[in-house]
Structures are given as C-alpha cells and as structure tokens.
Amino acid sequence: MTTEVRASHILVKTEQEAMDLYNEIKNGASFADLAAENSMCPSGRNGGDLGFFGKGMMVKPFEDAAFDLEVGEISQPVQTQFGWHLIQLTGKH
C-alpha cells in the first residue's frame, strides 16, 4: 500500500492557464521548465518538486489527485483554494 508519494506541481491562477500548460506538456514541453517559468508556488524554482508527502499533509483535492496518479503521470487541472494545479507524480512508497 502506498503511504507516501512524491510529486511536482505547477500552480497558476486560472483553469485556462492550467489547460494551456497541460497541452504544452502533452506536446513535449518539460514539466520542470514550465514549473520554473509559470508556477506561483516557490517550489517552481525546483521544477515544482514538493518532495514526499503522506495523506493529510496537502489539501484534500490535491492529495486525492496525487494519490490517484501513477509514477510519471500528469493530472488534468486540479482546483484548490490556492488556484489551479497540474500535478506530476514522481515517486511512491
């Protein structure tokens, strides 16, 4: 059973921004580069890397999306009170 996941994310203000970035990634753009250029979160400087986290450490919509992904997969835009996120799962254990 997965107890922790490692994820990177890109945080933007609007769903449209998130969809535009999602499409760029699907067309071959680097998730980390887009995070560094576009994310409102300080983690953007590190390519969006949030490190490992367990259940209860992130807001519920973000956590649910992250734990539903497979390693290497990127979420559709996820809305939280902070804005719109794209989440890339980079590890689990």
C-alpha positions as CSV (number, residue, x, y, z in Angstrom):
1,M,0.0,0.0,0.0
2,T,1.3,3.5,-0.9
3,T,1.9,5.5,2.2
4,E,3.7,8.5,0.6
5,V,4.0,10.0,-2.8
6,R,6.5,12.4,-4.3
7,A,5.0,15.0,-6.7
8,S,5.9,18.1,-8.5
9,H,3.3,20.7,-9.4
10,I,2.6,23.9,-11.3
11,L,0.3,26.4,-9.6
12,V,-1.5,29.0,-11.7
13,K,-4.5,31.3,-11.2
14,T,-6.9,30.1,-13.9
15,E,-8.1,26.8,-15.3
16,Q,-7.3,28.1,-18.8
17,E,-3.7,28.7,-17.9
18,A,-3.5,25.2,-16.4
19,M,-5.0,23.6,-19.5
20,D,-2.7,25.6,-21.8
21,L,0.3,24.3,-19.8
22,Y,-1.1,20.8,-19.7
23,N,-1.3,20.8,-23.5
24,E,2.2,22.1,-23.8
25,I,3.5,19.3,-21.6
26,K,1.5,16.7,-23.6
27,N,3.2,18.1,-26.7
28,G,6.7,17.5,-25.3
29,A,7.4,20.6,-23.1
30,S,9.4,20.0,-19.9
31,F,7.2,19.9,-16.8
32,A,10.1,21.2,-14.7
33,D,10.9,24.1,-17.1
34,L,7.2,25.1,-17.3
35,A,7.0,25.0,-13.4
36,A,10.1,27.2,-13.2
37,E,8.6,29.7,-15.7
38,N,5.0,29.7,-14.6
39,S,4.3,28.4,-11.2
40,M,3.1,30.8,-8.5
41,C,4.5,28.4,-5.8
42,P,8.0,28.8,-4.5
43,S,8.6,25.2,-5.4
44,G,8.7,26.3,-9.1
45,R,12.3,27.2,-8.6
46,N,12.9,23.5,-8.1
47,G,10.9,22.4,-11.1
48,G,7.8,22.2,-8.9
49,D,9.2,19.4,-6.7
50,L,7.3,19.1,-3.4
51,G,9.2,16.0,-2.2
52,F,7.5,13.1,-0.5
53,F,4.3,13.6,1.5
54,G,1.7,11.4,3.2
55,K,-2.0,11.6,3.5
56,G,-3.3,14.6,5.4
57,M,-0.3,16.8,4.5
58,M,-1.8,18.5,1.5
59,V,-5.3,20.0,0.8
60,K,-7.7,17.2,0.0
61,P,-8.3,17.8,-3.7
62,F,-4.6,18.0,-4.3
63,E,-3.9,14.9,-2.2
64,D,-6.7,12.9,-3.8
65,A,-5.3,13.7,-7.3
66,A,-1.7,12.9,-6.4
67,F,-2.5,9.6,-4.8
68,D,-4.6,8.6,-7.8
69,L,-1.7,9.1,-10.3
70,E,0.8,6.5,-11.4
71,V,4.5,7.5,-11.4
72,G,5.3,9.7,-14.4
73,E,1.6,10.6,-15.0
74,I,0.4,14.2,-15.1
75,S,-3.0,15.2,-13.8
76,Q,-5.7,17.2,-15.5
77,P,-6.0,20.6,-13.8
78,V,-7.0,20.3,-10.1
79,Q,-8.6,23.2,-8.3
80,T,-7.9,24.1,-4.7
81,Q,-8.2,27.3,-2.7
82,F,-4.7,28.3,-3.9
83,G,-5.5,28.1,-7.6
84,W,-5.2,25.5,-10.3
85,H,-2.6,22.8,-10.2
86,L,-1.0,20.4,-12.6
87,I,0.5,17.5,-10.7
88,Q,3.2,15.1,-11.9
89,L,3.8,12.1,-9.7
90,T,7.5,11.4,-9.5
91,G,7.6,8.6,-6.9
92,K,5.7,6.5,-4.4
93,H,6.5,4.2,-1.5
